[in-house]
Amino acid sequence: MDCKSPHDAHRLRVQILWGLTLIALGIAYLAQRDDPAAVSRLWQHWPWVMVAFGINNLLPPTTARRFVDGLSQVLFGVWFYITFQGWWGLSFRNSWPLLIIVAGVCMVLQPLAARYFPDRKEEQA
C-alpha cells in the first residue's frame, strides 16, 4: 500500500471512506429491516457522509483548494444535519442565507490558505 504521490494517498482514503460508508449503510439497513419507519429515519443522517468526505479533504497531504473544499463540505453537511433536525428553529426555508455566508467565507479563505499549503507543482519539480 505504497502511495507514491499525495494524489494517490487522497484517492486511497476516498476509496476507504466509500467502502466504510457502504458497510455502515448495509449494517444499518440490515439491523432495521423489520421496521420500515426506522429505515426511513436513517435518511436524515446522510449529511454525516458529507462531513466525513470533507474531513478527508482536510487531512494532509492536501492542497489549499482541497482544504477549503473540505471545510465547505463539512460546513454544508453540518448545516444539512441541523436543518433536518430543526435545531434552534432552523429549517431550509429560514437558514439558506447561511449557505451564502459559508460560500463567501470559503472564497475569502481560498487565497489565504494558498499561503500555508505548498504548491504541488513546485513540490514535484
C-alpha positions as CSV (number, residue, x, y, z in Angstrom):
1,M,0.0,0.0,0.0
2,D,2.7,2.4,-1.1
3,C,1.5,5.9,-2.0
4,K,3.8,7.5,-4.5
5,S,2.1,10.9,-4.6
6,P,-0.3,12.9,-2.4
7,H,-3.0,12.3,-5.1
8,D,-2.6,8.6,-4.6
9,A,-2.9,9.0,-0.8
10,H,-6.1,11.0,-1.2
11,R,-7.6,8.6,-3.7
12,L,-6.8,5.7,-1.4
13,R,-8.5,7.5,1.6
14,V,-11.6,8.2,-0.6
15,Q,-11.9,4.6,-1.6
16,I,-11.6,3.5,2.0
17,L,-14.3,6.1,3.0
18,W,-16.7,4.9,0.3
19,G,-16.2,1.3,1.5
20,L,-16.8,2.2,5.1
21,T,-19.9,4.2,4.1
22,L,-21.3,1.3,2.2
23,I,-20.6,-1.1,5.0
24,A,-22.2,1.2,7.6
25,L,-25.2,1.7,5.4
26,G,-25.6,-2.0,4.8
27,I,-25.4,-2.8,8.5
28,A,-27.8,0.0,9.4
29,Y,-30.4,-1.3,6.9
30,L,-29.9,-4.9,7.9
31,A,-30.3,-4.0,11.6
32,Q,-33.5,-2.1,10.9
33,R,-35.1,-4.2,8.1
34,D,-38.1,-5.2,10.2
35,D,-39.0,-1.6,11.0
36,P,-39.7,0.4,7.8
37,A,-40.1,3.7,9.8
38,A,-36.6,3.2,11.3
39,V,-35.1,2.7,7.9
40,S,-36.7,5.9,6.6
41,R,-35.3,7.8,9.7
42,L,-31.8,6.7,8.6
43,W,-32.1,9.2,5.7
44,Q,-31.8,12.2,8.0
45,H,-28.3,11.1,8.9
46,W,-26.9,11.3,5.4
47,P,-25.1,14.7,6.0
48,W,-22.6,12.9,8.1
49,V,-21.3,11.2,5.0
50,M,-20.7,14.6,3.5
51,V,-18.9,15.6,6.7
52,A,-16.7,12.5,6.6
53,F,-15.6,13.3,3.0
54,G,-15.0,16.9,3.9
55,I,-12.8,15.8,6.8
56,N,-10.9,13.5,4.4
57,N,-10.1,16.6,2.2
58,L,-8.8,18.4,5.3
59,L,-6.3,15.7,6.1
60,P,-2.7,16.1,4.8
61,P,-1.3,15.8,2.3
62,T,-3.6,18.3,0.8
63,T,-3.7,21.5,-1.3
64,A,-5.2,24.8,-0.4
65,R,-8.1,24.3,-2.7
66,R,-8.8,20.8,-1.4
67,F,-8.6,22.1,2.2
68,V,-11.1,24.9,1.6
69,D,-13.4,22.5,-0.4
70,G,-13.2,20.1,2.6
71,L,-14.1,22.8,5.0
72,S,-17.1,23.8,2.9
73,Q,-18.2,20.2,2.7
74,V,-18.0,19.9,6.5
75,L,-20.0,23.2,7.0
76,F,-22.6,22.2,4.4
77,G,-23.0,18.8,6.0
78,V,-23.4,20.3,9.4
79,W,-26.0,22.8,8.0
80,F,-27.9,20.0,6.3
81,Y,-28.0,18.0,9.6
82,I,-29.1,21.0,11.7
83,T,-31.9,21.8,9.3
84,F,-33.1,18.2,9.1
85,Q,-33.2,18.1,12.9
86,G,-34.8,21.5,13.3
87,W,-32.2,22.7,15.9
88,W,-32.6,26.3,17.0
89,G,-35.7,26.6,14.9
90,L,-33.6,26.4,11.7
91,S,-35.2,25.0,8.6
92,F,-34.3,25.1,4.9
93,R,-36.7,28.0,4.5
94,N,-35.2,30.3,7.1
95,S,-31.5,29.2,7.1
96,W,-30.5,29.4,3.5
97,P,-28.6,32.7,3.9
98,L,-26.1,30.7,6.0
99,L,-25.1,28.9,2.8
100,I,-24.3,32.3,1.2
101,I,-22.1,33.2,4.2
102,V,-20.3,29.8,4.0
103,A,-19.7,30.3,0.3
104,G,-18.3,33.8,1.0
105,V,-16.1,32.6,3.8
106,C,-14.7,29.9,1.6
107,M,-14.0,32.4,-1.2
108,V,-12.0,34.5,1.3
109,L,-10.2,31.5,2.7
110,Q,-9.0,30.2,-0.6
111,P,-6.2,32.8,-1.2
112,L,-5.3,32.8,2.5
113,A,-4.9,29.0,2.6
114,A,-2.7,29.1,-0.5
115,R,-0.1,30.9,1.6
116,Y,0.1,27.9,4.0
117,F,-0.1,24.9,1.7
118,P,2.7,24.1,-0.7
119,D,2.0,24.3,-4.4
120,R,2.1,20.7,-5.7
121,K,3.7,21.8,-9.0
122,E,6.7,23.3,-7.2
123,E,6.9,20.2,-5.0
124,Q,7.1,17.8,-8.0
125,A,9.8,19.8,-9.8
